[in-house]
């Protein structure tokens, strides 16, 4: 996604500010996904250890 944003900015389809904003949005989504996955792993570890 970031690569596409960079290409769009280079081609003049989006501004530098839009590139920065889009990149920040992608990073926030990535961070949230990592947190969710980490929580799923922790829950699964608890489940396995309780058996």
PDBQT receptor file of N, H, CA, C and O in Angstrom, charges set to zero:
ATOM      1  N   UNK A   1       0.817  -1.185   0.000  1.00  0.00    +0.000 N 
ATOM      2  CA  UNK A   1       0.000   0.000   0.000  1.00  0.00    +0.000 C 
ATOM      3  C   UNK A   1       0.868   1.259   0.000  1.00  0.00    +0.000 C 
ATOM      4  O   UNK A   1       0.591   2.209  -0.732  1.00  0.00    +0.000 OA
ATOM      5  N   UNK A   2       1.914   1.262   0.819  1.00  0.00    +0.000 N 
ATOM      6  H   UNK A   2       2.139   0.490   1.414  1.00  0.00    +0.000 HD
ATOM      7  CA  UNK A   2       2.791   2.432   0.865  1.00  0.00    +0.000 C 
ATOM      8  C   UNK A   2       3.460   2.671  -0.483  1.00  0.00    +0.000 C 
ATOM      9  O   UNK A   2       3.643   3.815  -0.897  1.00  0.00    +0.000 OA
ATOM     10  N   UNK A   3       3.827   1.577  -1.172  1.00  0.00    +0.000 N 
ATOM     11  H   UNK A   3       3.678   0.647  -0.835  1.00  0.00    +0.000 HD
ATOM     12  CA  UNK A   3       4.451   1.727  -2.484  1.00  0.00    +0.000 C 
ATOM     13  C   UNK A   3       3.503   2.405  -3.464  1.00  0.00    +0.000 C 
ATOM     14  O   UNK A   3       3.915   3.257  -4.251  1.00  0.00    +0.000 OA
ATOM     15  N   UNK A   4       2.231   2.020  -3.411  1.00  0.00    +0.000 N 
ATOM     16  H   UNK A   4       1.896   1.328  -2.772  1.00  0.00    +0.000 HD
ATOM     17  CA  UNK A   4       1.242   2.634  -4.297  1.00  0.00    +0.000 C 
ATOM     18  C   UNK A   4       1.076   4.117  -3.977  1.00  0.00    +0.000 C 
ATOM     19  O   UNK A   4       0.963   4.945  -4.881  1.00  0.00    +0.000 OA
ATOM     20  N   UNK A   5       1.061   4.444  -2.697  1.00  0.00    +0.000 N 
ATOM     21  H   UNK A   5       1.152   3.771  -1.963  1.00  0.00    +0.000 HD
ATOM     22  CA  UNK A   5       0.952   5.854  -2.306  1.00  0.00    +0.000 C 
ATOM     23  C   UNK A   5       2.142   6.656  -2.837  1.00  0.00    +0.000 C 
ATOM     24  O   UNK A   5       1.976   7.774  -3.326  1.00  0.00    +0.000 OA
ATOM     25  N   UNK A   6       3.339   6.078  -2.736  1.00  0.00    +0.000 N 
ATOM     26  H   UNK A   6       3.473   5.170  -2.339  1.00  0.00    +0.000 HD
ATOM     27  CA  UNK A   6       4.540   6.765  -3.219  1.00  0.00    +0.000 C 
ATOM     28  C   UNK A   6       4.479   6.972  -4.731  1.00  0.00    +0.000 C 
ATOM     29  O   UNK A   6       4.863   8.027  -5.235  1.00  0.00    +0.000 OA
ATOM     30  N   UNK A   7       3.995   5.956  -5.453  1.00  0.00    +0.000 N 
ATOM     31  H   UNK A   7       3.683   5.099  -5.044  1.00  0.00    +0.000 HD
ATOM     32  CA  UNK A   7       3.859   6.086  -6.905  1.00  0.00    +0.000 C 
ATOM     33  C   UNK A   7       2.852   7.176  -7.251  1.00  0.00    +0.000 C 
ATOM     34  O   UNK A   7       3.083   7.983  -8.152  1.00  0.00    +0.000 OA
ATOM     35  N   UNK A   8       1.733   7.192  -6.527  1.00  0.00    +0.000 N 
ATOM     36  H   UNK A   8       1.546   6.536  -5.796  1.00  0.00    +0.000 HD
ATOM     37  CA  UNK A   8       0.705   8.202  -6.777  1.00  0.00    +0.000 C 
ATOM     38  C   UNK A   8       1.241   9.610  -6.530  1.00  0.00    +0.000 C 
ATOM     39  O   UNK A   8       0.932  10.534  -7.282  1.00  0.00    +0.000 OA
ATOM     40  N   UNK A   9       2.039   9.773  -5.482  1.00  0.00    +0.000 N 
ATOM     41  H   UNK A   9       2.290   9.023  -4.870  1.00  0.00    +0.000 HD
ATOM     42  CA  UNK A   9       2.610  11.087  -5.169  1.00  0.00    +0.000 C 
ATOM     43  C   UNK A   9       3.616  11.487  -6.250  1.00  0.00    +0.000 C 
ATOM     44  O   UNK A   9       3.651  12.641  -6.676  1.00  0.00    +0.000 OA
ATOM     45  N   UNK A  10       4.428  10.530  -6.686  1.00  0.00    +0.000 N 
ATOM     46  H   UNK A  10       4.400   9.593  -6.340  1.00  0.00    +0.000 HD
ATOM     47  CA  UNK A  10       5.427  10.806  -7.718  1.00  0.00    +0.000 C 
ATOM     48  C   UNK A  10       4.759  11.210  -9.031  1.00  0.00    +0.000 C 
ATOM     49  O   UNK A  10       5.256  12.076  -9.751  1.00  0.00    +0.000 OA
ATOM     50  N   UNK A  11       3.621  10.568  -9.334  1.00  0.00    +0.000 N 
ATOM     51  H   UNK A  11       3.218   9.864  -8.749  1.00  0.00    +0.000 HD
ATOM     52  CA  UNK A  11       2.892  10.873 -10.566  1.00  0.00    +0.000 C 
ATOM     53  C   UNK A  11       2.055  12.145 -10.454  1.00  0.00    +0.000 C 
ATOM     54  O   UNK A  11       1.488  12.603 -11.446  1.00  0.00    +0.000 OA
ATOM     55  N   UNK A  12       1.975  12.717  -9.258  1.00  0.00    +0.000 N 
ATOM     56  H   UNK A  12       2.435  12.345  -8.452  1.00  0.00    +0.000 HD
ATOM     57  CA  UNK A  12       1.205  13.933  -9.060  1.00  0.00    +0.000 C 
ATOM     58  C   UNK A  12      -0.267  13.689  -8.790  1.00  0.00    +0.000 C 
ATOM     59  O   UNK A  12      -1.066  14.625  -8.792  1.00  0.00    +0.000 OA
ATOM     60  N   UNK A  13      -0.633  12.420  -8.553  1.00  0.00    +0.000 N 
ATOM     61  H   UNK A  13       0.017  11.660  -8.550  1.00  0.00    +0.000 HD
ATOM     62  CA  UNK A  13      -2.032  12.092  -8.276  1.00  0.00    +0.000 C 
ATOM     63  C   UNK A  13      -2.455  12.504  -6.871  1.00  0.00    +0.000 C 
ATOM     64  O   UNK A  13      -3.628  12.790  -6.630  1.00  0.00    +0.000 OA
ATOM     65  N   UNK A  14      -1.498  12.534  -5.943  1.00  0.00    +0.000 N 
ATOM     66  H   UNK A  14      -0.545  12.302  -6.139  1.00  0.00    +0.000 HD
ATOM     67  CA  UNK A  14      -1.775  12.966  -4.575  1.00  0.00    +0.000 C 
ATOM     68  C   UNK A  14      -0.666  13.918  -4.136  1.00  0.00    +0.000 C 
ATOM     69  O   UNK A  14       0.425  13.927  -4.707  1.00  0.00    +0.000 OA
ATOM     70  N   UNK A  15      -0.960  14.712  -3.118  1.00  0.00    +0.000 N 
ATOM     71  H   UNK A  15      -1.846  14.704  -2.654  1.00  0.00    +0.000 HD
ATOM     72  CA  UNK A  15       0.034  15.658  -2.608  1.00  0.00    +0.000 C 
ATOM     73  C   UNK A  15       0.942  14.968  -1.599  1.00  0.00    +0.000 C 
ATOM     74  O   UNK A  15       0.676  13.848  -1.164  1.00  0.00    +0.000 OA
ATOM     75  N   UNK A  16       2.012  15.654  -1.238  1.00  0.00    +0.000 N 
ATOM     76  H   UNK A  16       2.229  16.564  -1.591  1.00  0.00    +0.000 HD
ATOM     77  CA  UNK A  16       2.932  15.126  -0.232  1.00  0.00    +0.000 C 
ATOM     78  C   UNK A  16       2.221  14.958   1.111  1.00  0.00    +0.000 C 
ATOM     79  O   UNK A  16       2.478  13.999   1.839  1.00  0.00    +0.000 OA
ATOM     80  N   UNK A  17       1.330  15.892   1.435  1.00  0.00    +0.000 N 
ATOM     81  H   UNK A  17       1.122  16.671   0.844  1.00  0.00    +0.000 HD
ATOM     82  CA  UNK A  17       0.561  15.788   2.681  1.00  0.00    +0.000 C 
ATOM     83  C   UNK A  17      -0.355  14.568   2.659  1.00  0.00    +0.000 C 
ATOM     84  O   UNK A  17      -0.496  13.873   3.666  1.00  0.00    +0.000 OA
ATOM     85  N   UNK A  18      -0.977  14.310   1.510  1.00  0.00    +0.000 N 
ATOM     86  H   UNK A  18      -0.863  14.875   0.693  1.00  0.00    +0.000 HD
ATOM     87  CA  UNK A  18      -1.838  13.133   1.385  1.00  0.00    +0.000 C 
ATOM     88  C   UNK A  18      -1.020  11.850   1.497  1.00  0.00    +0.000 C 
ATOM     89  O   UNK A  18      -1.476  10.863   2.074  1.00  0.00    +0.000 OA
ATOM     90  N   UNK A  19       0.192  11.870   0.941  1.00  0.00    +0.000 N 
ATOM     91  H   UNK A  19       0.562  12.672   0.472  1.00  0.00    +0.000 HD
ATOM     92  CA  UNK A  19       1.096  10.725   1.062  1.00  0.00    +0.000 C 
ATOM     93  C   UNK A  19       1.412  10.466   2.528  1.00  0.00    +0.000 C 
ATOM     94  O   UNK A  19       1.325   9.330   2.995  1.00  0.00    +0.000 OA
ATOM     95  N   UNK A  20       1.776  11.511   3.248  1.00  0.00    +0.000 N 
ATOM     96  H   UNK A  20       1.847  12.433   2.868  1.00  0.00    +0.000 HD
ATOM     97  CA  UNK A  20       2.126  11.382   4.663  1.00  0.00    +0.000 C 
ATOM     98  C   UNK A  20       0.928  10.866   5.463  1.00  0.00    +0.000 C 
ATOM     99  O   UNK A  20       1.070   9.970   6.294  1.00  0.00    +0.000 OA
ATOM    100  N   UNK A  21      -0.235  11.429   5.211  1.00  0.00    +0.000 N 
ATOM    101  H   UNK A  21      -0.351  12.158   4.536  1.00  0.00    +0.000 HD
ATOM    102  CA  UNK A  21      -1.447  11.015   5.915  1.00  0.00    +0.000 C 
ATOM    103  C   UNK A  21      -1.786   9.561   5.608  1.00  0.00    +0.000 C 
ATOM    104  O   UNK A  21      -2.118   8.792   6.511  1.00  0.00    +0.000 OA
ATOM    105  N   UNK A  22      -1.704   9.189   4.342  1.00  0.00    +0.000 N 
ATOM    106  H   UNK A  22      -1.435   9.814   3.609  1.00  0.00    +0.000 HD
ATOM    107  CA  UNK A  22      -1.996   7.812   3.949  1.00  0.00    +0.000 C 
ATOM    108  C   UNK A  22      -1.021   6.831   4.565  1.00  0.00    +0.000 C 
ATOM    109  O   UNK A  22      -1.414   5.754   5.012  1.00  0.00    +0.000 OA
ATOM    110  N   UNK A  23       0.250   7.201   4.588  1.00  0.00    +0.000 N 
ATOM    111  H   UNK A  23       0.569   8.077   4.225  1.00  0.00    +0.000 HD
ATOM    112  CA  UNK A  23       1.273   6.343   5.186  1.00  0.00    +0.000 C 
ATOM    113  C   UNK A  23       1.014   6.162   6.679  1.00  0.00    +0.000 C 
ATOM    114  O   UNK A  23       1.166   5.060   7.207  1.00  0.00    +0.000 OA
ATOM    115  N   UNK A  24       0.626   7.236   7.358  1.00  0.00    +0.000 N 
ATOM    116  H   UNK A  24       0.502   8.131   6.929  1.00  0.00    +0.000 HD
ATOM    117  CA  UNK A  24       0.306   7.148   8.786  1.00  0.00    +0.000 C 
ATOM    118  C   UNK A  24      -0.901   6.244   9.017  1.00  0.00    +0.000 C 
ATOM    119  O   UNK A  24      -0.919   5.467   9.971  1.00  0.00    +0.000 OA
ATOM    120  N   UNK A  25      -1.911   6.340   8.150  1.00  0.00    +0.000 N 
ATOM    121  H   UNK A  25      -1.897   6.972   7.375  1.00  0.00    +0.000 HD
ATOM    122  CA  UNK A  25      -3.097   5.488   8.273  1.00  0.00    +0.000 C 
ATOM    123  C   UNK A  25      -2.741   4.016   8.103  1.00  0.00    +0.000 C 
ATOM    124  O   UNK A  25      -3.236   3.160   8.836  1.00  0.00    +0.000 OA
ATOM    125  N   UNK A  26      -1.876   3.728   7.127  1.00  0.00    +0.000 N 
ATOM    126  H   UNK A  26      -1.474   4.424   6.532  1.00  0.00    +0.000 HD
ATOM    127  CA  UNK A  26      -1.441   2.346   6.903  1.00  0.00    +0.000 C 
ATOM    128  C   UNK A  26      -0.694   1.839   8.133  1.00  0.00    +0.000 C 
ATOM    129  O   UNK A  26      -0.900   0.700   8.552  1.00  0.00    +0.000 OA
ATOM    130  N   UNK A  27       0.168   2.666   8.714  1.00  0.00    +0.000 N 
ATOM    131  H   UNK A  27       0.336   3.591   8.373  1.00  0.00    +0.000 HD
ATOM    132  CA  UNK A  27       0.935   2.250   9.891  1.00  0.00    +0.000 C 
ATOM    133  C   UNK A  27       0.016   1.996  11.077  1.00  0.00    +0.000 C 
ATOM    134  O   UNK A  27       0.220   1.035  11.819  1.00  0.00    +0.000 OA
ATOM    135  N   UNK A  28      -0.993   2.842  11.267  1.00  0.00    +0.000 N 
ATOM    136  H   UNK A  28      -1.159   3.623  10.665  1.00  0.00    +0.000 HD
ATOM    137  CA  UNK A  28      -1.945   2.642  12.365  1.00  0.00    +0.000 C 
ATOM    138  C   UNK A  28      -2.703   1.335  12.187  1.00  0.00    +0.000 C 
ATOM    139  O   UNK A  28      -2.896   0.593  13.150  1.00  0.00    +0.000 OA
ATOM    140  N   UNK A  29      -3.132   1.047  10.966  1.00  0.00    +0.000 N 
ATOM    141  H   UNK A  29      -2.976   1.649  10.183  1.00  0.00    +0.000 HD
ATOM    142  CA  UNK A  29      -3.850  -0.200  10.693  1.00  0.00    +0.000 C 
ATOM    143  C   UNK A  29      -2.946  -1.400  10.942  1.00  0.00    +0.000 C 
ATOM    144  O   UNK A  29      -3.386  -2.410  11.493  1.00  0.00    +0.000 OA
ATOM    145  N   UNK A  30      -1.688  -1.291  10.539  1.00  0.00    +0.000 N 
ATOM    146  H   UNK A  30      -1.331  -0.471  10.092  1.00  0.00    +0.000 HD
ATOM    147  CA  UNK A  30      -0.724  -2.367  10.768  1.00  0.00    +0.000 C 
ATOM    148  C   UNK A  30      -0.513  -2.588  12.261  1.00  0.00    +0.000 C 
ATOM    149  O   UNK A  30      -0.519  -3.726  12.730  1.00  0.00    +0.000 OA
ATOM    150  N   UNK A  31      -0.328  -1.508  13.003  1.00  0.00    +0.000 N 
ATOM    151  H   UNK A  31      -0.323  -0.584  12.622  1.00  0.00    +0.000 HD
ATOM    152  CA  UNK A  31      -0.128  -1.612  14.450  1.00  0.00    +0.000 C 
ATOM    153  C   UNK A  31      -1.335  -2.253  15.133  1.00  0.00    +0.000 C 
ATOM    154  O   UNK A  31      -1.176  -3.094  16.018  1.00  0.00    +0.000 OA
ATOM    155  N   UNK A  32      -2.537  -1.857  14.726  1.00  0.00    +0.000 N 
ATOM    156  H   UNK A  32      -2.666  -1.174  14.007  1.00  0.00    +0.000 HD
ATOM    157  CA  UNK A  32      -3.749  -2.440  15.310  1.00  0.00    +0.000 C 
ATOM    158  C   UNK A  32      -3.853  -3.927  15.002  1.00  0.00    +0.000 C 
ATOM    159  O   UNK A  32      -4.245  -4.713  15.864  1.00  0.00    +0.000 OA
ATOM    160  N   UNK A  33      -3.509  -4.313  13.790  1.00  0.00    +0.000 N 
ATOM    161  H   UNK A  33      -3.191  -3.674  13.090  1.00  0.00    +0.000 HD
ATOM    162  CA  UNK A  33      -3.554  -5.727  13.414  1.00  0.00    +0.000 C 
ATOM    163  C   UNK A  33      -2.559  -6.537  14.231  1.00  0.00    +0.000 C 
ATOM    164  O   UNK A  33      -2.864  -7.648  14.667  1.00  0.00    +0.000 OA
ATOM    165  N   UNK A  34      -1.386  -5.989  14.436  1.00  0.00    +0.000 N 
ATOM    166  H   UNK A  34      -1.138  -5.087  14.082  1.00  0.00    +0.000 HD
ATOM    167  CA  UNK A  34      -0.367  -6.676  15.232  1.00  0.00    +0.000 C 
ATOM    168  C   UNK A  34      -0.855  -6.865  16.662  1.00  0.00    +0.000 C 
ATOM    169  O   UNK A  34      -0.664  -7.935  17.240  1.00  0.00    +0.000 OA
ATOM    170  N   UNK A  35      -1.483  -5.843  17.245  1.00  0.00    +0.000 N 
ATOM    171  H   UNK A  35      -1.639  -4.973  16.776  1.00  0.00    +0.000 HD
ATOM    172  CA  UNK A  35      -2.020  -5.955  18.604  1.00  0.00    +0.000 C 
ATOM    173  C   UNK A  35      -3.078  -7.049  18.679  1.00  0.00    +0.000 C 
ATOM    174  O   UNK A  35      -3.091  -7.841  19.621  1.00  0.00    +0.000 OA
ATOM    175  N   UNK A  36      -3.969  -7.092  17.684  1.00  0.00    +0.000 N 
ATOM    176  H   UNK A  36      -3.959  -6.448  16.919  1.00  0.00    +0.000 HD
ATOM    177  CA  UNK A  36      -5.022  -8.109  17.673  1.00  0.00    +0.000 C 
ATOM    178  C   UNK A  36      -4.428  -9.509  17.565  1.00  0.00    +0.000 C 
ATOM    179  O   UNK A  36      -4.866 -10.426  18.260  1.00  0.00    +0.000 OA
ATOM    180  N   UNK A  37      -3.442  -9.676  16.703  1.00  0.00    +0.000 N 
ATOM    181  H   UNK A  37      -3.086  -8.931  16.138  1.00  0.00    +0.000 HD
ATOM    182  CA  UNK A  37      -2.806 -10.982  16.532  1.00  0.00    +0.000 C 
ATOM    183  C   UNK A  37      -2.076 -11.387  17.805  1.00  0.00    +0.000 C 
ATOM    184  O   UNK A  37      -2.157 -12.540  18.229  1.00  0.00    +0.000 OA
ATOM    185  N   UNK A  38      -1.364 -10.443  18.417  1.00  0.00    +0.000 N 
ATOM    186  H   UNK A  38      -1.298  -9.507  18.073  1.00  0.00    +0.000 HD
ATOM    187  CA  UNK A  38      -0.674 -10.740  19.674  1.00  0.00    +0.000 C 
ATOM    188  C   UNK A  38      -1.660 -11.192  20.747  1.00  0.00    +0.000 C 
ATOM    189  O   UNK A  38      -1.365 -12.108  21.514  1.00  0.00    +0.000 OA
ATOM    190  N   UNK A  39      -2.827 -10.555  20.803  1.00  0.00    +0.000 N 
ATOM    191  H   UNK A  39      -3.067  -9.811  20.180  1.00  0.00    +0.000 HD
ATOM    192  CA  UNK A  39      -3.845 -10.940  21.783  1.00  0.00    +0.000 C 
ATOM    193  C   UNK A  39      -4.379 -12.338  21.481  1.00  0.00    +0.000 C 
ATOM    194  O   UNK A  39      -4.590 -13.131  22.399  1.00  0.00    +0.000 OA
ATOM    195  N   UNK A  40      -4.600 -12.643  20.210  1.00  0.00    +0.000 N 
ATOM    196  H   UNK A  40      -4.429 -11.998  19.465  1.00  0.00    +0.000 HD
ATOM    197  CA  UNK A  40      -5.067 -13.978  19.830  1.00  0.00    +0.000 C 
ATOM    198  C   UNK A  40      -4.053 -15.046  20.226  1.00  0.00    +0.000 C 
ATOM    199  O   UNK A  40      -4.420 -16.117  20.709  1.00  0.00    +0.000 OA
ATOM    200  N   UNK A  41      -2.780 -14.744  20.018  1.00  0.00    +0.000 N 
ATOM    201  H   UNK A  41      -2.482 -13.874  19.625  1.00  0.00    +0.000 HD
ATOM    202  CA  UNK A  41      -1.723 -15.688  20.386  1.00  0.00    +0.000 C 
ATOM    203  C   UNK A  41      -1.710 -15.891  21.895  1.00  0.00    +0.000 C 
ATOM    204  O   UNK A  41      -1.609 -17.025  22.364  1.00  0.00    +0.000 OA
ATOM    205  N   UNK A  42      -1.809 -14.815  22.656  1.00  0.00    +0.000 N 
ATOM    206  H   UNK A  42      -1.891 -13.894  22.276  1.00  0.00    +0.000 HD
ATOM    207  CA  UNK A  42      -1.813 -14.920  24.117  1.00  0.00    +0.000 C 
ATOM    208  C   UNK A  42      -3.007 -15.739  24.594  1.00  0.00    +0.000 C 
ATOM    209  O   UNK A  42      -2.870 -16.575  25.486  1.00  0.00    +0.000 OA
ATOM    210  N   UNK A  43      -4.183 -15.501  24.001  1.00  0.00    +0.000 N 
ATOM    211  H   UNK A  43      -4.295 -14.821  23.276  1.00  0.00    +0.000 HD
ATOM    212  CA  UNK A  43      -5.378 -16.267  24.370  1.00  0.00    +0.000 C 
ATOM    213  C   UNK A  43      -5.204 -17.744  24.039  1.00  0.00    +0.000 C 
ATOM    214  O   UNK A  43      -5.596 -18.607  24.824  1.00  0.00    +0.000 OA
ATOM    215  N   UNK A  44      -4.627 -18.034  22.897  1.00  0.00    +0.000 N 
ATOM    216  H   UNK A  44      -4.308 -17.332  22.259  1.00  0.00    +0.000 HD
ATOM    217  CA  UNK A  44      -4.426 -19.424  22.482  1.00  0.00    +0.000 C 
ATOM    218  C   UNK A  44      -3.418 -20.109  23.401  1.00  0.00    +0.000 C 
ATOM    219  O   UNK A  44      -3.597 -21.273  23.758  1.00  0.00    +0.000 OA
ATOM    220  N   UNK A  45      -2.361 -19.396  23.785  1.00  0.00    +0.000 N 
ATOM    221  H   UNK A  45      -2.215 -18.450  23.495  1.00  0.00    +0.000 HD
ATOM    222  CA  UNK A  45      -1.378 -19.966  24.707  1.00  0.00    +0.000 C 
ATOM    223  C   UNK A  45      -2.029 -20.310  26.042  1.00  0.00    +0.000 C 
ATOM    224  O   UNK A  45      -1.759 -21.370  26.608  1.00  0.00    +0.000 OA
ATOM    225  N   UNK A  46      -2.887 -19.421  26.551  1.00  0.00    +0.000 N 
ATOM    226  H   UNK A  46      -3.106 -18.560  26.092  1.00  0.00    +0.000 HD
ATOM    227  CA  UNK A  46      -3.604 -19.697  27.802  1.00  0.00    +0.000 C 
ATOM    228  C   UNK A  46      -4.473 -20.931  27.650  1.00  0.00    +0.000 C 
ATOM    229  O   UNK A  46      -4.518 -21.781  28.539  1.00  0.00    +0.000 OA
ATOM    230  N   UNK A  47      -5.166 -21.029  26.517  1.00  0.00    +0.000 N 
ATOM    231  H   UNK A  47      -5.130 -20.338  25.795  1.00  0.00    +0.000 HD
ATOM    232  CA  UNK A  47      -6.045 -22.164  26.254  1.00  0.00    +0.000 C 
ATOM    233  C   UNK A  47      -5.250 -23.464  26.217  1.00  0.00    +0.000 C 
ATOM    234  O   UNK A  47      -5.669 -24.465  26.799  1.00  0.00    +0.000 OA
ATOM    235  N   UNK A  48      -4.127 -23.455  25.549  1.00  0.00    +0.000 N 
ATOM    236  H   UNK A  48      -3.787 -22.642  25.077  1.00  0.00    +0.000 HD
ATOM    237  CA  UNK A  48      -3.297 -24.659  25.442  1.00  0.00    +0.000 C 
ATOM    238  C   UNK A  48      -2.728 -25.041  26.802  1.00  0.00    +0.000 C 
ATOM    239  O   UNK A  48      -2.696 -26.223  27.145  1.00  0.00    +0.000 OA
ATOM    240  N   UNK A  49      -2.286 -24.074  27.571  1.00  0.00    +0.000 N 
ATOM    241  H   UNK A  49      -2.312 -23.114  27.293  1.00  0.00    +0.000 HD
ATOM    242  CA  UNK A  49      -1.673 -24.355  28.870  1.00  0.00    +0.000 C 
ATOM    243  C   UNK A  49      -2.693 -24.839  29.893  1.00  0.00    +0.000 C 
ATOM    244  O   UNK A  49      -2.324 -25.504  30.861  1.00  0.00    +0.000 OA
ATOM    245  N   UNK A  50      -3.967 -24.518  29.697  1.00  0.00    +0.000 N 
ATOM    246  H   UNK A  50      -4.267 -23.978  28.911  1.00  0.00    +0.000 HD
ATOM    247  CA  UNK A  50      -4.979 -24.929  30.671  1.00  0.00    +0.000 C 
ATOM    248  C   UNK A  50      -5.454 -26.359  30.447  1.00  0.00    +0.000 C 
ATOM    249  O   UNK A  50      -6.181 -26.901  31.280  1.00  0.00    +0.000 OA
ATOM    250  N   UNK A  51      -5.066 -26.968  29.360  1.00  0.00    +0.000 N 
ATOM    251  H   UNK A  51      -4.475 -26.528  28.684  1.00  0.00    +0.000 HD
ATOM    252  CA  UNK A  51      -5.504 -28.337  29.056  1.00  0.00    +0.000 C 
ATOM    253  C   UNK A  51      -4.662 -29.345  29.768  1.00  0.00    +0.000 C 
ATOM    254  O   UNK A  51      -4.888 -30.547  29.628  1.00  0.00    +0.000 OA
TER     255      UNK A  51
